[in-house]
Amino acid sequence: MNHEIDKVMKIADEFGSYLLREFQADTLSIAINKTGEGFTVSMECPARETDRGKIDALRESLTQTRKPELEDYYWQLAGDPLNPNALRMVSIMCDSIRVEYRDGKIALELTRLFAR
């Protein structure tokens, strides 16, 4: 379970850092919820209408499926701000990712289910 928590925290850190850098947000709300099935990480920060292109590009880049066989390797590499693929590396540790623009904010919801 400790590694699961470490992985979820890496996911939250990587996506949170990305939102703060890419959207130059002054605020970022993060909620991490543990359920009987896994973890859900929800994030929200201000975004401008002109950021919609970035939001669409982010959504398109995160269409990969979870790859459990690579997780032990990738989660240790996450967190390098100089690595342009870091976001993709942590995204393959998620079972689902939802990216939305609503009410002047970008909202992300990341789900990671427990291994079965």
Contacts in CASP RR format, 6 or more apart in sequence:
PFRMAT RR
TARGET T0000
AUTHOR 0000-0000-0000
METHOD contacts of the structure
MODEL  1
MNHEIDKVMKIADEFGSYLLREFQADTLSIAINKTGEGFTVSMECPARET
DRGKIDALRESLTQTRKPELEDYYWQLAGDPLNPNALRMVSIMCDSIRVE
YRDGKIALELTRLFAR
4 38 0 8 1.000
4 39 0 8 1.000
4 112 0 8 1.000
4 114 0 8 1.000
6 75 0 8 1.000
7 71 0 8 1.000
7 75 0 8 1.000
7 93 0 8 1.000
7 112 0 8 1.000
8 32 0 8 1.000
8 39 0 8 1.000
8 41 0 8 1.000
8 112 0 8 1.000
10 75 0 8 1.000
10 78 0 8 1.000
10 79 0 8 1.000
10 90 0 8 1.000
10 93 0 8 1.000
11 41 0 8 1.000
11 78 0 8 1.000
11 90 0 8 1.000
11 93 0 8 1.000
11 94 0 8 1.000
11 110 0 8 1.000
11 112 0 8 1.000
12 30 0 8 1.000
12 32 0 8 1.000
12 41 0 8 1.000
12 43 0 8 1.000
12 110 0 8 1.000
13 78 0 8 1.000
13 79 0 8 1.000
14 78 0 8 1.000
14 79 0 8 1.000
14 86 0 8 1.000
14 87 0 8 1.000
14 89 0 8 1.000
14 90 0 8 1.000
15 41 0 8 1.000
15 43 0 8 1.000
15 87 0 8 1.000
15 90 0 8 1.000
15 108 0 8 1.000
15 110 0 8 1.000
16 28 0 8 1.000
16 30 0 8 1.000
16 43 0 8 1.000
17 79 0 8 1.000
17 81 0 8 1.000
18 87 0 8 1.000
19 25 0 8 1.000
19 28 0 8 1.000
19 43 0 8 1.000
19 45 0 8 1.000
19 106 0 8 1.000
19 108 0 8 1.000
20 28 0 8 1.000
20 45 0 8 1.000
21 81 0 8 1.000
22 54 0 8 1.000
22 58 0 8 1.000
23 45 0 8 1.000
23 46 0 8 1.000
23 47 0 8 1.000
23 51 0 8 1.000
23 54 0 8 1.000
23 106 0 8 1.000
25 45 0 8 1.000
25 46 0 8 1.000
25 47 0 8 1.000
26 46 0 8 1.000
27 45 0 8 1.000
27 46 0 8 1.000
28 43 0 8 1.000
28 44 0 8 1.000
28 45 0 8 1.000
29 42 0 8 1.000
29 43 0 8 1.000
29 44 0 8 1.000
29 45 0 8 1.000
30 41 0 8 1.000
30 42 0 8 1.000
30 43 0 8 1.000
31 41 0 8 1.000
31 42 0 8 1.000
31 43 0 8 1.000
32 39 0 8 1.000
32 40 0 8 1.000
32 41 0 8 1.000
32 42 0 8 1.000
33 39 0 8 1.000
33 40 0 8 1.000
33 42 0 8 1.000
36 114 0 8 1.000
37 113 0 8 1.000
37 114 0 8 1.000
38 111 0 8 1.000
38 112 0 8 1.000
38 113 0 8 1.000
38 114 0 8 1.000
39 111 0 8 1.000
39 112 0 8 1.000
40 109 0 8 1.000
40 110 0 8 1.000
40 111 0 8 1.000
40 112 0 8 1.000
41 108 0 8 1.000
41 109 0 8 1.000
41 110 0 8 1.000
41 111 0 8 1.000
41 112 0 8 1.000
42 107 0 8 1.000
42 108 0 8 1.000
42 109 0 8 1.000
42 110 0 8 1.000
43 107 0 8 1.000
43 108 0 8 1.000
43 109 0 8 1.000
43 110 0 8 1.000
44 105 0 8 1.000
44 106 0 8 1.000
44 107 0 8 1.000
44 108 0 8 1.000
45 105 0 8 1.000
45 106 0 8 1.000
46 104 0 8 1.000
46 105 0 8 1.000
46 106 0 8 1.000
47 55 0 8 1.000
47 101 0 8 1.000
47 104 0 8 1.000
47 105 0 8 1.000
47 106 0 8 1.000
48 104 0 8 1.000
49 104 0 8 1.000
51 101 0 8 1.000
51 106 0 8 1.000
52 101 0 8 1.000
55 99 0 8 1.000
55 101 0 8 1.000
55 106 0 8 1.000
58 99 0 8 1.000
59 99 0 8 1.000
61 87 0 8 1.000
61 88 0 8 1.000
61 91 0 8 1.000
62 87 0 8 1.000
62 88 0 8 1.000
62 91 0 8 1.000
62 97 0 8 1.000
62 99 0 8 1.000
64 88 0 8 1.000
64 91 0 8 1.000
64 92 0 8 1.000
65 92 0 8 1.000
66 92 0 8 1.000
66 93 0 8 1.000
66 94 0 8 1.000
66 95 0 8 1.000
67 92 0 8 1.000
68 115 0 8 1.000
70 92 0 8 1.000
71 92 0 8 1.000
71 93 0 8 1.000
74 89 0 8 1.000
74 90 0 8 1.000
74 92 0 8 1.000
74 93 0 8 1.000
75 90 0 8 1.000
75 93 0 8 1.000
77 83 0 8 1.000
77 86 0 8 1.000
77 89 0 8 1.000
78 86 0 8 1.000
78 89 0 8 1.000
78 90 0 8 1.000
79 86 0 8 1.000
80 86 0 8 1.000
83 89 0 8 1.000
91 97 0 8 1.000
93 112 0 8 1.000
94 110 0 8 1.000
94 111 0 8 1.000
94 112 0 8 1.000
95 111 0 8 1.000
95 112 0 8 1.000
95 113 0 8 1.000
96 109 0 8 1.000
96 110 0 8 1.000
96 111 0 8 1.000
97 108 0 8 1.000
97 109 0 8 1.000
97 110 0 8 1.000
97 111 0 8 1.000
98 107 0 8 1.000
98 108 0 8 1.000
98 109 0 8 1.000
98 110 0 8 1.000
99 106 0 8 1.000
99 107 0 8 1.000
99 108 0 8 1.000
100 106 0 8 1.000
100 107 0 8 1.000
100 108 0 8 1.000
101 107 0 8 1.000
END
